[in-house]
């Protein structure tokens, strides 16, 4: 969860609105209880001003039994995935990664080399985007817990609250592979290799975010709660409506169905609102980053998310519910 660097002087913190859902109802309850003790929250990173420097800070936790089960990934893959999830929050606002802090909870029965493997995976994910591991904490736990704090430089952050009616809605990459991998594991068999790779080795879109910012991106969010869910957060934050054309959503080859791509979580791709006249070149993007950039819908006046099939409104698909 994130916080911009401003506070209203005439009352309690003005939090960025979140979309619907049980998890976010709990967050709203926390905000009410915290009152003025909590700075304005609701974006992908906290933005903290220190002198002339603006820093972006975020945290993400990975818990055995909730985010993965034993045997799904190697310890190094667990570390990479945990770091990538946190670093993706920096990508969501086009921040430059600087460093990571890691808290590990591990069983005393876990071999020392496995603990080192987790940290090696975290270090590799950081190295891939130019960030160092600055330190952390190690505690005893019956289940594996990996909590990663990331810090970046936010010279020109792109928040989720900037979308305007008339903007185009774009997405990086292709969607649906993490859901396919999860469905395979829960069904008792090994996933397709490409789906497994997308689940275990996601790439935070740091460079892609900077490119999109330079193209005039008004709002961004990373896709961790599924395309429909995160479109809801962007719509709520920007006080607009979002329409997604389901036929345009780019499907990963391993995706089970178009609907699964709409709700597949932990994709760590970017959902972006760009002005109508921006017209980023998908071919240049593909040639530069090796993944597609696809226009999937539009931003309009109003509220909420609408999914269109054959040009007509369709029921919103449902995905994983955390609470």
C-alpha positions as CSV (number, residue, x, y, z in Angstrom):
1,X,0.0,0.0,0.0
2,X,1.2,3.4,-0.8
3,X,1.1,7.1,0.2
4,X,1.6,10.3,-1.8
5,X,3.6,13.0,0.0
6,X,0.8,15.4,0.8
7,X,-1.6,15.9,3.7
8,X,-4.7,18.0,3.9
9,X,-4.2,20.9,6.4
10,X,-7.9,21.1,7.2
11,X,-8.7,17.6,8.4
12,X,-7.9,13.9,8.3
13,X,-5.7,12.4,5.6
14,X,-7.2,12.4,2.1
15,X,-6.6,8.8,0.9
16,X,-6.7,7.8,-2.7
17,X,-10.0,5.8,-3.2
18,X,-9.7,2.0,-3.7
19,X,-12.0,-0.3,-5.7
20,X,-14.4,-2.8,-4.1
21,X,-13.5,-6.0,-2.3
22,X,-13.1,-7.5,1.2
23,X,-9.4,-6.8,1.4
24,X,-9.9,-3.2,0.6
25,X,-12.9,-2.8,3.0
26,X,-10.4,-3.9,5.7
27,X,-7.9,-1.3,4.5
28,X,-10.6,1.4,4.6
29,X,-11.4,0.4,8.2
30,X,-7.7,0.7,9.1
31,X,-7.6,4.1,7.6
32,X,-10.6,5.2,9.7
33,X,-9.0,3.9,12.9
34,X,-5.6,5.4,12.1
35,X,-7.1,8.9,11.4
36,X,-4.4,11.6,11.1
37,X,-1.7,9.2,12.2
38,X,-1.7,7.7,8.7
39,X,-0.5,9.8,5.8
40,X,-2.7,9.7,2.7
41,X,-2.6,6.2,1.3
42,X,-4.0,4.3,-1.6
43,X,-1.4,4.4,-4.4
44,X,1.3,1.9,-5.3
45,X,4.1,3.5,-3.3
46,X,4.6,5.9,-0.5
47,X,6.3,9.1,-1.8
48,X,8.6,10.7,0.8
49,X,10.4,14.0,0.3
50,X,13.8,14.3,1.9
51,X,15.4,17.6,1.1
52,X,15.6,17.8,-2.7
53,X,15.0,14.0,-3.1
54,X,11.7,12.3,-3.6
55,X,11.8,8.6,-2.6
56,X,9.3,5.9,-3.4
57,X,8.8,3.2,-0.7
58,X,6.7,0.1,-0.8
59,X,6.5,-3.3,0.9
60,X,5.2,-6.7,-0.1
61,X,4.8,-9.9,1.8
62,X,4.9,-13.5,0.5
63,X,3.6,-16.3,2.7
64,X,3.8,-20.0,2.3
65,X,0.4,-21.5,2.0
66,X,-1.2,-18.3,0.8
67,X,0.9,-17.3,-2.2
68,X,2.5,-20.6,-2.9
69,X,2.8,-24.2,-1.6
70,X,5.9,-26.3,-0.9
71,X,7.2,-27.9,-4.1
72,X,5.9,-25.3,-6.5
73,X,9.1,-23.3,-6.7
74,X,12.7,-23.6,-5.7
75,X,14.0,-21.4,-2.8
76,X,15.7,-19.1,-5.3
77,X,12.5,-18.7,-7.3
78,X,10.6,-17.8,-4.2
79,X,13.1,-15.1,-3.5
80,X,13.0,-13.7,-7.0
81,X,9.2,-13.7,-7.1
82,X,9.0,-11.9,-3.7
83,X,11.4,-9.2,-4.7
84,X,9.8,-8.8,-8.2
85,X,6.4,-8.3,-6.6
86,X,7.7,-5.5,-4.4
87,X,9.8,-3.9,-7.2
88,X,6.7,-4.0,-9.4
89,X,5.2,-1.3,-7.1
90,X,8.1,1.0,-8.1
91,X,7.4,0.2,-11.7
92,X,3.8,1.2,-11.2
93,X,4.8,4.8,-10.6
94,X,7.8,4.9,-12.9
95,X,10.3,5.1,-10.0
96,X,14.0,4.1,-10.3
97,X,14.8,1.3,-7.9
98,X,17.6,1.9,-5.4
99,X,17.6,-0.8,-2.7
100,X,15.7,-3.6,-0.9
101,X,15.3,-4.6,2.8
102,X,14.3,-8.2,3.5
103,X,12.7,-9.8,6.5
104,X,12.7,-13.6,6.5
105,X,10.7,-16.0,8.7
106,X,12.0,-19.6,8.3
107,X,11.7,-22.9,10.0
108,X,14.7,-24.1,12.0
109,X,14.5,-27.3,10.0
110,X,15.1,-25.4,6.8
111,X,18.7,-26.0,5.5
112,X,20.9,-23.0,5.7
113,X,21.6,-23.3,1.9
114,X,17.9,-22.8,1.3
115,X,17.8,-19.6,3.2
116,X,20.8,-18.4,1.2
117,X,19.1,-19.5,-2.0
118,X,16.1,-17.3,-1.2
119,X,18.3,-14.3,-0.6
120,X,20.3,-15.1,-3.7
121,X,17.0,-15.0,-5.7
122,X,16.1,-11.7,-4.1
123,X,19.5,-10.3,-5.0
124,X,19.3,-11.4,-8.6
125,X,15.9,-9.7,-9.0
126,X,17.3,-6.5,-7.5
127,X,20.4,-6.7,-9.8
128,X,18.2,-7.1,-12.8
129,X,16.8,-3.6,-12.2
130,X,19.8,-1.9,-10.7
131,X,18.9,-2.2,-6.9
132,X,21.1,-3.5,-4.1
133,X,20.0,-5.5,-1.0
134,X,20.6,-3.2,1.9
135,X,19.9,-5.6,4.8
136,X,17.1,-7.1,6.7
137,X,16.0,-9.4,9.5
138,X,15.8,-13.2,10.1
139,X,13.3,-14.8,12.5
140,X,12.0,-18.3,13.3
141,X,8.7,-19.2,11.8
142,X,6.7,-22.4,11.2
143,X,5.9,-21.2,7.6
144,X,8.2,-19.4,5.2
145,X,7.6,-15.7,5.2
146,X,9.4,-13.2,2.9
147,X,8.7,-9.5,3.4
148,X,10.5,-7.2,1.0
149,X,10.7,-3.4,1.4
150,X,11.8,-1.5,-1.7
151,X,13.1,2.1,-2.0
152,X,13.4,4.0,-5.3
153,X,13.8,7.5,-6.6
154,X,10.6,9.1,-7.7
155,X,11.5,12.2,-9.7
156,X,8.3,12.2,-11.8
157,X,5.9,9.6,-10.3
158,X,2.9,8.5,-12.3
159,X,0.0,7.8,-9.9
160,X,-3.2,5.9,-10.4
161,X,-5.2,9.0,-9.8
162,X,-4.4,10.9,-13.1
163,X,-6.7,9.2,-15.6
164,X,-9.1,11.5,-17.5
165,X,-12.2,10.8,-19.6
166,X,-11.1,10.3,-23.2
167,X,-7.9,8.6,-22.3
168,X,-7.0,5.3,-24.0
169,X,-6.4,2.3,-21.7
170,X,-3.3,0.1,-22.5
171,X,-1.7,-3.0,-21.0
172,X,1.8,-4.3,-21.3
173,X,2.6,-8.0,-22.0
174,X,0.1,-10.8,-22.2
175,X,-2.2,-12.1,-19.5
176,X,-3.5,-15.3,-18.0
177,X,-0.4,-17.4,-17.5
178,X,-0.1,-17.1,-13.6
179,X,-3.8,-18.2,-13.3
180,X,-3.1,-21.2,-15.6
181,X,-0.1,-22.2,-13.5
182,X,-2.0,-21.9,-10.3
183,X,-4.9,-23.9,-11.7
184,X,-2.5,-26.7,-12.8
185,X,-0.8,-26.9,-9.4
186,X,-4.1,-27.0,-7.5
187,X,-5.2,-29.7,-9.9
188,X,-2.3,-31.8,-9.0
189,X,-0.1,-31.6,-12.0
190,X,2.8,-29.5,-13.3
191,X,1.9,-26.4,-15.3
192,X,2.9,-25.6,-18.8
193,X,6.6,-24.5,-18.8
194,X,5.8,-21.0,-20.0
195,X,3.0,-20.5,-17.5
196,X,5.2,-21.7,-14.7
197,X,8.0,-19.3,-15.8
198,X,5.5,-16.4,-15.7
199,X,4.4,-17.4,-12.2
200,X,7.8,-18.1,-10.7
201,X,9.9,-15.5,-12.5
202,X,7.9,-12.3,-13.2
203,X,9.7,-9.2,-14.4
204,X,8.9,-5.9,-12.8
205,X,8.3,-3.5,-15.8
206,X,10.7,-0.8,-14.6
207,X,12.1,0.3,-18.0
208,X,8.8,-0.1,-19.6
209,X,7.2,2.2,-17.1
210,X,9.7,5.0,-17.7
211,X,9.1,4.7,-21.5
212,X,5.3,5.0,-20.9
213,X,5.8,8.0,-18.6
214,X,7.8,9.7,-21.4
215,X,5.0,9.0,-23.8
216,X,2.7,11.0,-21.6
217,X,1.1,8.3,-19.3
218,X,-1.4,10.0,-17.0
219,X,-2.1,7.0,-14.7
220,X,-0.5,3.6,-14.1
221,X,-1.1,0.6,-11.8
222,X,0.6,-2.8,-11.8
223,X,-1.7,-5.8,-12.3
224,X,-1.4,-7.8,-9.0
225,X,-5.2,-8.2,-8.2
226,X,-6.2,-9.0,-11.8
227,X,-6.9,-6.7,-14.7
228,X,-10.6,-6.1,-13.7
229,X,-9.7,-5.6,-10.1
230,X,-6.8,-3.2,-10.7
231,X,-8.8,-1.3,-13.4
232,X,-11.3,-0.8,-10.5
233,X,-8.7,0.8,-8.4
234,X,-7.5,3.1,-11.2
235,X,-11.1,4.1,-11.9
236,X,-11.8,4.8,-8.2
237,X,-8.6,6.7,-7.7
238,X,-9.2,8.9,-10.8
239,X,-12.9,9.2,-10.3
240,X,-13.7,7.9,-13.8
241,X,-15.2,4.9,-15.5
242,X,-13.2,2.3,-17.3
243,X,-14.4,0.2,-20.2
244,X,-12.4,-2.9,-21.2
245,X,-12.9,-4.6,-24.6
246,X,-12.4,-8.3,-23.7
247,X,-11.6,-9.2,-27.3
248,X,-8.6,-6.9,-27.2
249,X,-7.0,-8.2,-24.0
250,X,-3.8,-10.0,-25.0
251,X,-3.8,-13.6,-24.0
252,X,-0.7,-15.6,-23.0
253,X,-0.4,-18.8,-25.0
254,X,-1.0,-20.8,-21.7
255,X,-4.1,-18.8,-20.7
256,X,-7.2,-21.0,-20.1
257,X,-9.7,-18.5,-21.4
258,X,-10.3,-14.8,-22.1
259,X,-12.2,-14.5,-18.7
260,X,-9.2,-16.0,-16.8
261,X,-6.9,-13.3,-18.4
262,X,-9.3,-10.7,-17.0
263,X,-8.9,-11.9,-13.4
264,X,-5.4,-13.5,-13.4
265,X,-3.6,-12.0,-10.5
266,X,0.1,-11.4,-9.8
267,X,0.8,-10.7,-13.4
268,X,2.9,-7.6,-12.6
269,X,2.2,-6.1,-16.0
270,X,1.2,-2.4,-16.2
271,X,-2.2,-1.0,-16.9
272,X,-1.8,2.5,-18.3
273,X,-4.1,5.5,-19.2
274,X,-2.6,7.6,-22.0
275,X,-4.1,10.7,-23.6
276,X,-5.9,10.1,-26.9
277,X,-3.2,12.0,-28.8
278,X,-0.3,10.2,-27.3
279,X,-0.5,7.2,-29.6
280,X,2.5,5.2,-28.4
281,X,3.9,2.9,-31.1
282,X,3.3,-0.7,-30.1
283,X,5.9,-1.9,-32.7
284,X,8.6,0.3,-31.1
285,X,7.6,-0.9,-27.7
286,X,7.7,-4.6,-28.8
287,X,11.1,-4.1,-30.5
288,X,12.5,-2.3,-27.4
289,X,11.2,-4.6,-24.6
290,X,10.2,-7.8,-26.3
291,X,6.6,-7.8,-25.1
292,X,3.4,-6.3,-26.6
293,X,1.7,-3.1,-25.8
294,X,-2.0,-3.3,-26.5
295,X,-4.8,-0.8,-26.3
296,X,-7.7,-2.6,-24.5
297,X,-10.2,0.0,-23.7
298,X,-11.0,3.6,-22.8
299,X,-11.6,5.9,-19.9
300,X,-14.9,7.8,-19.7
301,X,-16.9,10.0,-17.3
302,X,-18.6,8.0,-14.6
303,X,-17.5,5.3,-12.2
304,X,-16.6,1.7,-12.0
305,X,-15.4,-0.9,-14.6
306,X,-17.4,-2.3,-17.5
307,X,-16.3,-5.3,-19.6
308,X,-17.5,-5.4,-23.2
309,X,-17.9,-8.6,-25.3
310,X,-18.8,-8.1,-28.9
311,X,-19.4,-4.4,-28.1
312,X,-22.0,-5.2,-25.4
313,X,-21.7,-5.0,-21.6
314,X,-21.0,-8.4,-20.1
315,X,-21.0,-9.6,-16.5
316,X,-17.7,-9.0,-14.6
317,X,-15.8,-12.2,-14.2
318,X,-14.6,-13.1,-10.6
319,X,-11.2,-14.3,-9.6
320,X,-9.3,-15.0,-6.4
321,X,-10.7,-13.3,-3.3
322,X,-8.2,-12.8,-0.4
323,X,-10.8,-12.0,2.3
